[in-house]
Amino acid sequence: MTHDVRAIAQRMYDAFNSRDLAEAEAIFSGDFVSHPLGTVGVDSVVEAWSRLHAAFPDIQVTVEDMLVDTDRAAVRSTLHGIPADAEGQPSPSMMEIFRVQDGRIAELWGMSTLNRSADGSAPSG
């Protein structure tokens, strides 16, 4: 099972990087829950990926570390292809935990140092 969890997590990053939105149907469960976004379903993944790809056409995710335990994968990754902000901050990073059920990602928890909205602007407030 550990191998399957690692493989499905890597498959998700590969699909994101190659802009293969159709692959989301095979990677995420129909009732997938994104806890950070507060969304449910595969369509919410496709919408989020589409917004990021539109805002940052060169965006790529590089997996730095992946730890797998039974049905979960914890992943530390770096986002590339996002223009530096005015302070010249380093490439944003993410920490995500995926729960896999029946060979598909069923839940996601995570956080990111990306301080810009999906349209590329700095957050307001």
Phi, psi and chi 1 to 4 in degrees:
 res  aa     phi    psi   chi1   chi2   chi3   chi4
   1 MET       -  -37.7  175.9  143.9 -178.4      -
   2 THR   -56.0  -43.0  -62.7      -      -      -
   3 HIS   -61.0  -42.5  175.5   72.3      -      -
   4 ASP   -64.1  -40.0  -64.9  -23.0      -      -
   5 VAL   -64.2  -45.7  171.0      -      -      -
   6 ARG   -61.9  -43.6 -178.2  177.5  -54.3  -82.5
   7 ALA   -64.4  -42.2      -      -      -      -
   8 ILE   -70.4  -36.0 -165.1   70.9      -      -
   9 ALA   -64.8  -45.4      -      -      -      -
  10 GLN   -65.0  -36.9 -174.0   58.9   56.2      -
  11 ARG   -61.5  -36.7 -173.2  172.8  166.1 -162.9
  12 MET   -64.1  -46.3 -171.2  -87.6  -51.7      -
  13 TYR   -65.0  -39.0  -69.7  109.9      -      -
  14 ASP   -62.3  -41.5  -68.6  -15.5      -      -
  15 ALA   -65.7  -41.9      -      -      -      -
  16 PHE   -60.5  -49.1  177.9   85.8      -      -
  17 ASN   -65.1  -31.9  -73.6  -19.8      -      -
  18 SER   -92.6    2.3   65.9      -      -      -
  19 ARG    61.3   32.8  -81.6   67.1  173.8  156.0
  20 ASP   -89.9   79.2 -171.6   -9.0      -      -
  21 LEU   -65.7  -31.3  -60.0  177.5      -      -
  22 ALA   -63.5  -29.1      -      -      -      -
  23 GLU   -66.0  -21.4 -175.7   68.8    1.9      -
  24 ALA   -56.8  -34.8      -      -      -      -
  25 GLU   -59.2  -34.9  -68.7  -75.4  -22.9      -
  26 ALA   -87.3  -17.8      -      -      -      -
  27 ILE   -93.8  -41.0  -65.3  169.6      -      -
  28 PHE  -103.7  144.6  -65.3   91.5      -      -
  29 SER   -69.9  157.0   65.4      -      -      -
  30 GLY   -60.3  -29.6      -      -      -      -
  31 ASP  -107.0   29.5   57.9   -7.9      -      -
  32 PHE   -50.1  138.3  165.5   74.9      -      -
  33 VAL  -118.9  123.6  175.9      -      -      -
  34 SER  -100.9  105.2  170.8      -      -      -
  35 HIS   -65.4  -40.7  -66.3  -78.5      -      -
  36 PRO   -64.5  -37.6  -14.7   22.8      -      -
  37 LEU   -88.5  -16.2  -63.2  178.4      -      -
  38 GLY    68.2   34.7      -      -      -      -
  39 THR  -119.5  161.6   57.8      -      -      -
  40 VAL  -133.6  139.6  176.1      -      -      -
  41 GLY   101.6  158.2      -      -      -      -
  42 VAL   -66.4  -35.8  177.1      -      -      -
  43 ASP   -58.5  -34.8  -70.6  -16.9      -      -
  44 SER   -67.4  -31.9   65.9      -      -      -
  45 VAL   -67.5  -47.8  173.3      -      -      -
  46 VAL   -59.9  -42.3  171.0      -      -      -
  47 GLU   -63.8  -45.4  -70.9  171.1   19.0      -
  48 ALA   -63.7  -46.3      -      -      -      -
  49 TRP   -60.7  -43.1  -73.9    8.9      -      -
  50 SER   -61.9  -42.3  -65.9      -      -      -
  51 ARG   -62.5  -44.5  -78.2 -167.5  -51.2  -88.4
  52 LEU   -64.8  -43.6  -77.5  168.6      -      -
  53 HIS   -64.0  -36.2  -68.2  144.8      -      -
  54 ALA   -71.0  -40.8      -      -      -      -
  55 ALA   -72.7  -35.9      -      -      -      -
  56 PHE  -131.5   82.2  -51.1  110.4      -      -
  57 PRO   -57.0  -25.1  -21.8   30.9      -      -
  58 ASP   -99.1    9.7  -62.9  -34.2      -      -
  59 ILE   -61.5  136.2 -167.0  169.8      -      -
  60 GLN  -142.8  145.4  -66.8  -76.5  -59.4      -
  61 VAL  -108.3  130.0  177.4      -      -      -
  62 THR  -111.8  122.4  -59.8      -      -      -
  63 VAL   -76.8  122.2  172.5      -      -      -
  64 GLU   -93.2  -42.1  -53.5  -66.9  -11.5      -
  65 ASP  -145.9  143.9  -68.6  -59.2      -      -
  66 MET  -139.6  122.5 -175.1 -177.0  -55.8      -
  67 LEU  -114.2  133.5  -56.2  172.1      -      -
  68 VAL  -122.8  133.8  177.2      -      -      -
  69 ASP  -139.8  116.3 -174.2   18.7      -      -
  70 THR    46.6 -105.4   58.5      -      -      -
  71 ASP  -101.5   14.2   65.6  -17.7      -      -
  72 ARG  -128.4  147.9  -64.6  174.5 -162.8 -103.1
  73 ALA  -125.4  132.9      -      -      -      -
  74 ALA  -107.9  127.5      -      -      -      -
  75 VAL  -129.1  130.0 -179.0      -      -      -
  76 ARG  -107.2  125.9  179.4  178.3   66.3   88.3
  77 SER  -138.3  165.0   59.2      -      -      -
  78 THR  -120.9  138.5  -56.2      -      -      -
  79 LEU   -97.3  125.5  -63.0  166.8      -      -
  80 HIS  -114.6  159.5  -60.1  -79.2      -      -
  81 GLY    86.6   15.4      -      -      -      -
  82 ILE  -108.8  121.5  -63.1  174.7      -      -
  83 PRO   -56.5  142.8  -19.6   29.4      -      -
  84 ALA   -64.1  144.3      -      -      -      -
  85 ASP   -78.7 -176.3   62.9   14.6      -      -
  86 ALA   -59.1  -29.5      -      -      -      -
  87 GLU   -86.1   -1.7  -71.7   81.5   36.9      -
  88 GLY    67.0   36.3      -      -      -      -
  89 GLN   -60.1  152.0  -65.3  -64.3  -45.9      -
  90 PRO   -67.3  170.0   23.2  -30.6      -      -
  91 SER   -53.6  136.6  -65.2      -      -      -
  92 PRO   -62.6  154.3  -18.0   29.0      -      -
  93 SER  -125.4  161.1   59.5      -      -      -
  94 MET  -132.7  151.2  -65.0 -171.3  -60.4      -
  95 MET  -125.5  123.7  -67.9  -69.9  -59.9      -
  96 GLU  -134.6  146.5  -62.5  173.0  -60.5      -
  97 ILE  -123.6  126.9  -61.6  174.3      -      -
  98 PHE  -111.2  140.2  -59.2   97.2      -      -
  99 ARG  -110.0  126.9 -176.9  178.4   65.5   80.4
 100 VAL  -105.8  134.5  174.3      -      -      -
 101 GLN  -137.5  130.3  179.8  178.1  -28.6      -
 102 ASP    53.6   38.3  -61.2  -34.2      -      -
 103 GLY    79.5    9.3      -      -      -      -
 104 ARG  -133.3  153.4  -66.4 -175.3  178.3 -173.7
 105 ILE   -73.7  121.0  -62.2  173.8      -      -
 106 ALA  -101.0  -31.1      -      -      -      -
 107 GLU  -145.6  152.7  -74.2 -175.9  -84.5      -
 108 LEU  -138.2  134.1  163.6   72.9      -      -
 109 TRP  -122.6  144.2  -61.9  -95.1      -      -
 110 GLY  -175.7  172.3      -      -      -      -
 111 MET  -149.6  159.0   60.1  176.0   63.1      -
 112 SER  -141.6  153.4  168.5      -      -      -
 113 THR   -92.6    6.1   61.7      -      -      -
 114 LEU   -67.9  114.7  179.7   62.2      -      -
 115 ASN  -105.0   29.7  -71.4  -32.0      -      -
 116 ARG  -127.1  150.0  -76.5  161.6  -90.5  179.4
 117 SER   -72.8  170.0   65.0      -      -      -
 118 ALA   -66.7  -12.7      -      -      -      -
 119 ASP   -89.6    2.9   66.8    3.4      -      -
 120 GLY    93.4   -6.0      -      -      -      -
 121 SER   -88.7  161.9   63.6      -      -      -
 122 ALA   -69.7  148.6      -      -      -      -
 123 PRO   -64.5  145.8   21.1  -27.7      -      -
 124 SER   -88.1  161.1   59.1      -      -      -
 125 GLY   109.0      -      -      -      -      -
